[in-house]
Amino acid sequence: MAGRLAAVPELTTAGFTTPSPPLSVYRESIRSVAVSGGKITATVFSHSGNTEHSRSGDSGSGASGSYPSNNSGSGSSSGSVHAAAADYGAHELTKIARRMVSDGYTQRMVSAFEYGSGSDRALEAWFFELDVDWVLQLPDGDGSWRQFQIQDLVKRWIRAFITIVASIKEVAINVHEATAVAQFGKASIAKMFVFIDAITFASKEEKLRAVLDMYICVSSAEQMFSPEVQVKFMGLSKKIFMDIGGSLPREVKRLSKAIYSTVMEVRAFVEEDDSWAIEIPRGRGDIHRNTWLMVNCIKSMQDKARHHETEYLRGLIADSVRYLKDLLLRKSEQCSDQSLRYLFLLNNSYLVAMMVEPWSLMVESWSRDEWRPAPECLKYMNEYLHVSWGHVQSHIPKMAFMDGYLDGSRRRLHMLFCMLAPLQHRKNTASLAKFESAFHKTYEAQKFWKVPNPQLRDELRRTIIERVVSGYRCYLEKHPKLEKQVRGGSGSSSPDVFEEMLGELFEG
């Protein structure tokens, strides 16, 4: 009968048998599809929803129409089925799924699952062709699949899942055996989700990326079988979409919980890590490895949310950023050197701003500034400058008390100044000696401290020069005798030398 599921090729008096193991006709094609994270746009069918009129001829002919990339499918009156697959290789995988239906292979798998001697054997053959036969070994505790990298396993899982969804969708439009198709689809999907609980062996960062990719993939599939899509169909096809669509929200929720629990595992790890007090001084202010771990996890969520915007991910991202900022502030208290503490906070906060809050570093188009720190970065920079260089700057002698007098009895003041000038000169000389000593002491203590970001490093050097060396230079220019004394010696305390020294700071 036209539109019926294709018969299994081998028959016995007992009825249908499961098909012989396939010859990897589709397996290699599926393997060759490149998978990249992103969004699979929900399928929207533009025809009236009554598919009875399209059931003519071969089950794979002309029912689904074109599959344009990056097309929402809205508003077309051509009667074609519009779907978009921006990433994860969905466009190419859908082509393969259609070929499987056109060749009758998917229909034979459905028949073998329903009528064959064993549904498990049918799924084994089906999953082998999808390149995920190892998924069926997971409940038995077979660990041979662990030899593969988690990223490779997730890519294979995503390819298979997209192919399953696309195949079932394609078959649903053209068959009468709605119950068989729905049962086969739900059984395939249920077997696939065993993998979620099996990836505990991966590192926390890898696990988070894995469940995020799976979450986006399954969420997109949920949209493809959503009630908004179901209303486009009537009769048996609608029943299949309802049955499959009803099972997916549960799996999306399951993956949401997996994402949350993984993020909580990462937080617990960095919170309980007792290396902070050792690593901060040892790193000389550099970015802590736990900061990188948290930032990479947040970035993974942001990358997925950019393609598949959900309130759930947005909330988890915002909460994780707040947590990381608070964590850095609390853990920095374990550093007894306040200068190093604030440099650590500056470096790590700048990484957070640059990687997960880049908008906080953007400079307005009308501004002449080339750099604008985030509020936290500016706060920690000022704290560092105050603690590290404030006492150095305080030793620069104040201007002679004659400076600034514009009115009054200038003659008497001048006479008084001349009497006190030698004393003031000795006082200024002593203050300069303290300034030079404090400068060298601070410089030597921080000479090998680290500011890894070049832009931040240059900005910090420039600010120190402006606050410390520029004031020193200005004072010497107003006191030629002192300037001559400084430059007439070894020259090691001249403003130019100090500026050159500061230009070597923070290289690590």
N, C-alpha and C positions, 0 to 999 in steps of 0.2 A: 504494500500500500504506500502510495506517495506520502512522504512526510513521516513515515514510520521509522523507528530506529533501525539502522542497518543490522542485518542478522550477523551473528558470530559465524565466522567462516567454517568452523569445524562443528559438525553435529553428530550426535550419537543417538541411539534409541532411548537413552535416558534423558535426552533433551540437549540444551546448550552446554558447551564446555567452555572453560576459560581459554582465551587465545594463547597461542604459543608466545614465548618471550619475544618481544619486538627486536628488530635489528638496529636499534638506535637511529631510526630514520629521523626522528624529531629531536632526540636527545642532544646530538651534536649541534643542531641549529640553535637549540635553547642555550646551550653552553656558550655559544659564540656571541650572545647578546651582551653588550656592555651594560653594567648596572651602575647608575649614579644616583645618589640621594636626591630627593625632590618631591614633587607632587604629581599624583595621578589625578587629573581633573575628573570630577564625577561625570558619568555618562548621562546624557539627556537624549531621549528618543523623540524625534520631531514628528513622527507620524501619529495617526489618530489613536493608536493603542489597540485597535482590532487587528490582530495578526492572522485571522483566519484566511483572509484573501491572499496572503503571501505564501501559503503552504502549497506550492506547486512545484513539480519537478524535483530535482535532487535537493536533499536537505541542506546542502551548503551553498545553494545558488542564490545570489541576488537578494538575500533577505536583509543583510546587514548594511549594505552600501559602503560608503566611504568612511574612513577613520582619520580625519584630519587632525594634525597635531595642533595643540594650543587653541582648541576651538571648543567653546562651551556648548555648542550645538543648539543654541536658542534661535528660534525664529525661522528655521529652514522649512520650506514646504515641499522639498524634493522627495519626501518619503524615505530618505536614507537615515540610517542610525549614525548619529554623531557621537564621537567619543574623543577625548583628548588624553594623551599621556605625555606629559612634559618630561618625565624622567623615569628612572628605574628601568629603562628599556621597554616600557609598556607598549610603545607603538610597534616595535618589531615583534615582541612576544605575542601581541594580539594577532598579528599576521600569521604567526606560526599556529596559534590556536585555531584560527579560521581554516588553515590548511588541514589541520587535524580533523576538523568537522567536515570539511569538504571531501576529504579522503574517506570519511566514514569511520575513522579510527576511534574518536571519542564516543560515537554511538555504540560501537562494538564493546567498548569498555563498560558503558552503562548496561548493555545487555548482559555481558558476562557477570557484572556485579549483581544483577537482579536474578538472572536465570541460571547462572553457571554453577558448577559443583562447589565453588568456594569463593565468597566475596573477598576474603583476604588475598587469595591468589590474583584476583582481578586488580586489587589495589597495588599489589606488589609489581605487577606488570605496568600499571599506570604510573606509579611513582618512579619506577626504573626509567621510563621514557622521559619523565620530568626531571631526572637527575637528582632525585631526593629519596632514593630507595633506602638510604641510611636512616631516614626519619623513622621508618617502621621498626628499626632495630633498637630505638631508644628505650621503649618500655622494658625490653629484655635485659637492659644493662650492658649491651654490647658497646664497648668503648673504642672500637676501631676508628670511628668517625672523629675522635679527638686528635688524630694525627694531622687534621687539617686546621688551618688558621680560622679563627672565629669569623673574620671578615669574609673569607671564602664561603663558609657554610651559610652565612646570612645572605650573601648574594645568590647562592643556589636556592635557598629557601624562597627569596623574593621572586626570582624568575619562575619557580614552580607555582607559587601562589597566584601570581598574576595570570599565568597560563591557565590554571584551573578555573579561576573566575571568568576569564574571557571565553574559555571553552563552554562552560556551563551556560553563560549568557547567550552564546551563539546557538547552542543546541536548544535552549529554551524557546527560541523564537519559532522553531521549525518542527516540533515534535508533539505527539499526542500523549506519550508516556510521561506525564508531568511528575507523577509520584516517583517513578524510577529515577528520573533525572535529579529531582530534588534530594532523594535519599543518597544517591551517588555523590552529589555535590557536597552535602552536609557531612557525609562520611569522610570524604577527601579532606575537607577543611578541618574537621575534628582531629584527624591524624596529624595534620600539619602543625597544630598548635601544641603538640607534645614537646616541641622544640623549645618553647618558652622556658619550661622548667628545667631544661637540660643544659642551659648555657651558664650555669652557676660557676663552671670551671674557669670562665674568662675573667680577666681583670675587671675591676669596677668600671673603668673608663670604656673598655671594649664592650662590656655588657650593656652599658647605657646606650652607646651608639647602636648596638644591635637591636635593642628593644625599641629605640626611637625609629629606626628604619622600618621595623616590622609594624610599629604603631601607625606610621604614615601610610604604609602600604595597605593595611587592613582598614584604616579609616577611609581611605579613598574607595576601597571596594564596598564599604558600607554605604557610601553615597551612591555608588552605581546600582545598588539594590534598594535604595531608600523608598519610602512611600511616595515621594514625589515622582519617582521613576515608575513605580508600580502602577500608578493610575494611567499610565500611557498604554497599558496592556489590558487585555480581556481574556477570560477563559483560563485555559490550562497554562498558558505562558505566564499569566499573572500569578497563578498559584505557585509556580516555580520561583518567581522573583520574591514572593512573600515568604516562602519557606527558607530560601537562602538568606534573604535579608533579615529574617527574624533571628538567625543564629549569629550574625556578625556583631551586633551591638555588645553582646556578652563578651566576645573576644576582644573588642576594642577596650572595654572596661577592664578586662584582665590585663591587657598590655599597659593601660594607664596606671594600674596598680604596680605593675612591674617597673615602670619608669620611676614612680614615686619611691618605691622601696629601694631601688638602686641609688637614687639620689640621697636617700637617707643613709644608706650604707657608706657612701662617699663622705657624707658629713660626719658620721660617727668615726670613720677612720682618721680624718684630719683633726677632729676634735680630741681624740684619745691619743694621738701620736705624741710621744714624750720627747721628741727630738727638737722641738721648737727652741728651747732654751739653749741648746748646743748649736743648732744649725744657724741661728740668726747671727751670733758673733762669728762663727766660722765662715759664713757666707759674706761677711763684711758688708752687710746691707743688701746683698743681691736678692733676687726673687726666689722665694722658697718653693721647693718642689710641690708642697701641698697647695700653694697658690696656683701653680700651673695645673694641677689636677682639677681643682675646682673650676678654674677658668675654662679648661678644655671641656668639662662637662656642661657648663653653661653655654659655651659656644655651640656644642652639639645640639642642644635644645633650641638655641636661637636659629641655627641653620635650618632645622626642620620646621620650626614655627614660621619661618619666612616663606616657605612653600605651602605650608598647611596650617594656616592661622587657626588656633583654638584658644579659647579662654583658659582652658586647663593648662596648656603649656605656658601661656603668658604669665599666669599667676605663679607657676612653679619657677619660672625664670626670675621674675621680680623678687620672689622670696629668697631664692638662692643667692642673688646678688647682695641683698641686704644681709643675709647670713654671713657671706664671705667678708664683707666690710667689717662687720662686728667681730668676726673671728680674728682678723688681722689685728684689730685694735686690742683685743684681749690678749692674744698670744705675744704681742710686742711688749707687753708689760713685764714679760720674763727677761727682757734685756736690761741689764743694770746700767749700761752706757746710754744715756738719754740722746746723745747726738746720733749714735748708731741706731737707736730705736726709731727716731723720726726719719732717718734716711731709709731704713727698711720699710717703714710705712709709706714713704713717698714712692719708692720703687715699685712696691707691690700694688699700691693704689693706682699708680699710673698704668700698670699692666691691665688692671681691671677696667679702667676708663678706656684705654686704647682698644681692648679686645671686645668688651661686652657693652660699653657705653660710649662709642666713638663720637656721638653727638655732643658729649660734654667737652670735647677738645676742639670742636669746630670753631673757626674764627668767622665772625660776621663779615660779609662782603665789603661793608663800609669801613671796617676797622683797618688801621695801619699795622696792627700787630700781626706777627707771623705765627704766634703761638699763644694759646689760651689754655691754662690748666683747668682741670675739673676742680670743683670746690674743695673736695677732700685733698687733692694734690696740692693746691695752693695753701691750704691750712697746714699740711705737714711740711711743706717747703719752708714756710715762715717759721714754724716751730724749730725745724732743724737749723735754720740760719740764726735764730735767736740763741739757741742753746750752744751752738758750735762757735759762732763768730761774733755774737753780741759782746762778749767780754773782751774780745780782741779789739773790736771797734771802740769800746769804751776807753781804751788807753790812748786814743788819739787826743792830744791836748786840745783844750778849748781855745778859741781865738783869744788873743790878748784883750784885756778888758777895755782897752781903748777902742777896739773895733766896734763900730755901730753908734758911737757918740756923734751926733750931728749938731747938737746945740749945747749951750751952757758955757761955763768958764773954761774954754779950751786951753788957755795958757797955764792955769793952775793944774789942770789935769795932765797936761803935757809934762810939767815939771815933776809931778808925782810919778808919772810913768817912767821918766828917765831915772828916778831914784830906785824904782823897783825892777827895772828892766833886767839887771844881772841876775837877780833872784828868780825872776820869771823864766829867764833863759835856762838856768840850771834846772828849774822845775820841769820845763818843757823837754829838756834833754833826757831827764830821768823818765818822764812819761813815754817818750819815744822808745827808750830802751825797753820798757815794759811792753810796749806795743809790739816791737820786733820780736821779743822773746815769746810773747803769747802767740804771735803769728806762726813762728817756726815750730812751736810746740804743737799747735793745732794741726799744722800742715803735716808734720811727721807722724802724728797719731792717725791721720786720715789718708795718708798718702796712697795706701793700697785698698781703700774702700772702693765699692763697686756701684756704678750707675750704668746698667747695661744699655739703656736706650740712648742713642746718640743725641737725639733732639733734647731730651731731658737733661742729659749730661752737659751739653753746651749751654742750656738755659741756666742751669745751676751755677756753672762756672762764671757766666756773665753776671749773674746777680751778685755773687760774692765779690767779684771785681768791682762792681758798681758801688756796693755798700762799704767795702773795706778799703780797697786800694785807691779808689777815686777820692775818698775823703782824705786818705793819707797824702796823696799827691797834691791835692788842693791846699792842705795845710803847709806842706813844704814850700809850695810856690809863694805863699803869703809870708814865709819866714826864710828868706834867702840864706841867712847864716846857717840855719839848721840844714837846709837843702845842700849847701856846699859841704857841710860836715858829713852828711850821709853819703853824698856822691864822691867825696874826697877820700873816703876810707876804702875798704875792700870792694865796695859796691854791691855787697851781698844783700843789703837792705834797701836798695833803691826800689821805687814803685815799679819800674820796668821788670826788675828781677822777680818781685813778688807776683806780678801779673803773669809772667812766664811760668812760674812755679804752679800757680793756680790752674794754668792751662793743661797741666799734667795730672790733675786730680781725677779720681773716680774711674780710672782705667782698670782697677782691680789688680 
